């Protein structure tokens, strides 16, 4: 099969304009060249694309079936050459972002929507992770940058990083849970009730000083943890902005407890490989996420 992009372009343009002569005018070529290109394409494909018996060429049944395939192939080839040209010029064509699942999806979606307008030619891949997953994804080269929350309170070693915002967690429980009725809570009180803790899909777990008793469920999705708490399944620790609405409407209450020797404040960090320099798009993303997170965490 030897047909070229020129052959496909002649065929597609002839379909769009309705004649070989109109296609030639649109392409700025001689009509004989367009006719030859279409004839060569027919020979290579082994089917007749146009019925030429009348004044104007009419698509055959086979031609009608193949025109969408031809358009699809032509567009993909055009996209390939366009991306190759941008790579030669040093432009970024793809941004892979690893994101901690504690980052609110609505916040991220709003930023990405603006990203799509600011950098319309850059494709994006968004990978979700929890508790160490993001740093591992970036370190392994599967993502260019990451938005991470290190639960050991230290930015990942071996990576460049910048603090985006500090945020605090709170211990919460459903308003109809037995713990919600206590005015003072001891560790013994907590040990008597199920605790729901976060974990990563790689099996990373919180340090022991976050764990009370043996009645523990592990979950890698904080959104599911929130729903379980609302149903009274147990108590847990979530970022304050995740449960702000629940605390306001009274469906959840904050437990008057301390958690761990360092308290409940953590930080979001923007991470990337040490060897690389952030691109224009990556710097834009860093600033937008930093601004949005600081506004969210300060409220």
Buried (B, 14 or more C-beta within 10 A) or exposed (E): EEBEEBBBBBBBBBBEBEBBBBBBBEBEBEBEBBBBBBBBBBEEBEBBBBEBEEEEBEBBEBBEEBBEEBBEBBEEBEEEEEBEEBEEEEBBEEBBBBBBBBBBEEBBEEBBEEBEEEBEEBEBEEBBBBBBBBBBBBBEEEBBBBBBBBBEEEBBEEBBBEEBBEBEBBBBBBBEBEBBEEEEBEEEBBEEBBBBBBBBBEEBBBEEEBBBBEEBBBBBBBBEBBEBBBEBBBBBBBBBBBBBEBBEEEBBBBBEBEBBEEEBEBBBBBBBBEEEEBBEBBEBBBEBBBEBBBEBBEE
